[in-house]
């Protein structure tokens, strides 16, 4: 069995935010070490349209509060819940213990957890770490981002009292908590065009998706997009999530589900049509954050050197495009669709 030692050494630049609105789980970046006890057969066989919650116990190592909590877990998601795609699903974790409020999970109504997907291939641990880092990277550009917390989790099967394996995963902030942190609320409004959302934020979003080579999103369909709004007098803000199809990660999945997503990972600009002078501020923002993004990956002990170099090459290409007039014009200004 392979064990990982994770050292989070990077100091990230974030926008200023009210710390009292950040839940305890996301107030630090340190790696969590967790033991999860559950019926492996019950969980992995219950992956239909409406899976049930199952009894489980979770132990948080070296954390203040109770050592162990009784919880409920169930499979979640769509693509990664399908056993044809992943042999272990992502999870919802729900409290089932009065001690929950004394733990690191205090304030969280329901936890969303990204797991490793395929057990036999340890490269999928690398994909999990890379998606986690994409969330961290987006936090450098916008307050309207989902907070995440990386975890090393040891799975124990209570069916036969055995240790199954140790893998990497991460927790994702609840959408309502993300909205509350930004003095907003979530709205479910489909068929909005990209021009009907906050354009300052959308420019950053669309450039970021272009940078990471992610085509699996759509504002009008609310596909991997959450809409939040501060007041009825303001336009909504689009917030991205679920980056596992991004070419910068390059996970070996089959075709994604978004109607307008290409099959092979490639760099496609899906933003609004802007004139060159309208793009100068967002290009400057990305240039200002360039060294921080590179350091985010360079300083990760839990990424292989091969993956680091591949990711840096992907980022290099993006920066050549946005800083070269003819490439910017060809790949973004002339390639836009709205």
N, C-alpha and C positions, 0 to 999 in steps of 0.2 A: 504494500500500500504506500502510496506516495503522500508525504506530508508537506505542507507548504508553510513557509515562514513569510509573513507579509509585513513589510515596513512601509508605512506611508510617510514619505519624506518631503513631499512637495508642499510648499506654502502657496496656496491659491489666492488669486485676487478675486474678491467678490464685491458686489455692490453693497452699500450699507443697508441693513435691514433691522427691524425691531427684534432683538434677541428674545424678548419675552414671548414672542409668537412662534418661535421655533421649538418644536417638541423635543423632549430630552434625547430621544433616539438619534436625532440629527444635529445635536449641538456640538458633537465632536466627530472627527474623521477616523479615529482609531479603529482598527480591525476588531470586530466582535468574534469571540470564540464561543460556539454554541453546540450543545448536544440536544438532539431532537429524538424523542422516543415515540413510536407510533406503530400501528399495524401496517406493514408495507403492502400486504396483499389487499387489505380493505381500501387503502388510499389509491393505489395504482389501478385497481379494477373499477373504481368509481370515477370515470372520466367522461360520462355522457353529457347531455345538454344541461342537466340540472344536478350536479353532484351534491352529495350531502356532506355535512361536517362530521369529522371523526375525532374521537378522543386522542389526545396526545399530551406529552409533557416536554417542557423545554427548560434547559439549564443554561444560564448565562455565567460564563467563567469570568472571574476577576471584575465583577461589577457590583456596585452598591445595591442594596435591596435584597429581596428573597433570592435564594440560590436556584430554586426550581418553581415552575408555574404549571398548573394544569391549563391546557389550552384546547381549542378546537381547530382542526385544519381541514381544508378541502382543496381539490384541484381547481385551478382557474385558467382563464385564457381560452384561446381558440386553437390556433395552429400548434402551439407547444403543448397543449393538453391532449392532442390527438396522439395515441400510442404509435401510429405509423410514422410520426415525425420525431417524437421524444419518448424515451422509456420512463422518464421521471418528469412530472408536470411542475409548472410554477404553482405557488400556493397562496391561499388566503389563510391568515392566522387570526383567530378571534379569541378574546379573553374568556376564560371559564374558571376564574379564580379571583377571590376578593383581594388577593395580594397584588393583582395587576397594577393597581394605582400606586403601589410602593416600588414598582420596578422601573427599569429603563423604558418600558413601553407605556408609561403613564401618559394619558391624554390621547393615545391612539385608539380609535374605535375598532379598526380592523386593519391588520397589517398585510401589505402586498409584498410578496417575496418572489424574486427571480431565482430560479434554480438552474442546474447545469444542463438539463435536457437529455443528453446521452451519456450514459454511465461508462460504457466501455472505452470511450475515446476521451482521454484526459485533455485533449486539445480544446474540448468544450469548456473546461475551466478557464482557458485563455479567452474564449469568446465572452464569457460572463464578465471577466475583469475588464475587457475592452468596452463592453456596453456600459458598465459602471463608469468608466472613465469618460465616455461620451457625455453622460449626464453631468459629470463634474466639469467638463469643458464648457458645456452650454451655460453653466452657472456663472462663467466669466463674462458673459455677454448680456444677461438679462436677469432681473429680479424674478421674472415670471418663469421659474424653472422648478423642476421636481428635485427635492433633496433626496439623497441616497446614502446608504450606509453598508459598507462591505462586511461580509461575514465568512468565516471559515466554519463550516457546519459538519458535525459528525452525526450520521444517521444511524439509529439503532432500531432494529426490528423487534417489536414486542411479541410477534407471533412465535418466535423461537429464541428470544432473548439473545440476539446476536448483533454484533456491530456490522453494519452493511458496508459503508464506505465514508470517506471524508471528502467533501467537495466545497467549492466556492459558490457563494450566492450573494445577493444584496437585497436590502429592503428599499422600497420606494415610498415616498411620502404620499399620503392620501390626497386626492384631488381637492377635496373640500378644505383640508388643512393648508394646502398650497395657496388656494384662493384666499382664505382667511388671513394668511400671513401677508398678503398683498392688498388687504382691505377690499377684497372682491368677493364675488360669488360665482359659482359655476352656472353656465346657461347651456341648455341643450337646444341649439338652433342649427338645423341643417340647411343646406342650400345657400349659405352665405358665400358670396364671391370673395376672392382674396382681397379685392379692393374695398371691401366693407369692414375690414378689421383694422386695428391700429397699425398704420403703415411704418412707423419707426420701428416697432417691434417685429413686424412682419419682414422687413428688409433683413434684419439680423437673423430671423428664423430661416428664411429661404437661402441666405448665404451660408448659414451653418449647415443646413441639409445638403447644399451643394458641396461644401467642403468635405463632409464625411461620406459623400456619395450615397445618400439615402433618398430613394425615390418612392418609398412605401409610406406616403402620407398624402392627405388631401383635405384642404380646409372645408370645401363644400360638402364633403361626406362625413366630416368629423372623424376621418380615418387617421388614427394615431395623433389626433389633435384634440385638446381640451380648450373650450372657450370660457374665458372669465371676463367679468365686467365689474367696474367699480360703482357706476351709477347709470341710470337709464339715459342720462344726457351725454354719456361718453360711448365711444365705439368699443366693441369687445377686443380682447387681446387673445391671439392664438398661442397656445402653449404646446410644444411638441413632447412626445414621449414614445417609448417602444422603438429603439434604434437597432434592433438585432439584425435587420436586413441591410444595414448600411454597408457599403463596399469597403469602408475603412476597417470593418470587422471581418468581412468576407467569410461568414459562416456558410458551410456547405448544405444549405437548405434547398428545397425545391421552390417553385415559383411562389412569390408572395401573393397576398390576396387583394391588394389594392388594384382597382380596375385600370389605373393609368401607370402602373409600375412596370418597368421593363424586367425581362427575365434575368438578364445578366447584370451584375453590378457595374454600373457605369455612371459617369458624372453628367447629370441632366439638370439644368436650371429650371425650376418649377415656380419661380417667383413672378411678380407683376412686372410689366414692361416699364422701365424707367429710362430717362435720358442719362447720359454719362455723368453730367454734373449732379444729378440727384443721387447718384451712387457714391459720390466722393466721401460723405460722412461715414457710411457703413464700411467702405473699404479702409478708411483710416482707423475705424474701430478694430477691424480684424488685424490690421498691421500692428496696432498698439498692443494687442493681446498675443501676438505671434510667439514671442519668447516664452510666455507663460504656458501656452498650449504645448509647445515643444517640451518644456521642462516637466509638464504633467506626465508625459510618456517617458522621457529620459530617466526620471527619478523613480520609476516604478520597478522595484525589485521583483515583483511578481509577474512581469511580462518577460517573455523570452527575448533575447537580443534579435532574433530573426523577426519577431513581430514588431519590435521597436523600429527596426530599420524599414520594414515594409510600411508602417504607419507614417513615419517621417517622410518617406518618399511620396506617399499619397498627399500629405500636407504641402510638401514642396511644390507639387504640381498645381495645387489650388492657388498658392501664393504667386506662382509665375503667371497664372491666368489673370488674376485680379489686378496685378501690377504691370501688365503688359497691354498696352492700348489695343493692339490688333486682336489679341486673344480675348480680352474683355468684351470687345465689340462682337466677335464671332460667337463666343460661347455663352454670353449672358445677355447683352443688349439686343442682339439679333435673334437669340434663341428663345426669348420669352414668349409666353402664350396668352397673356391676359392684358 
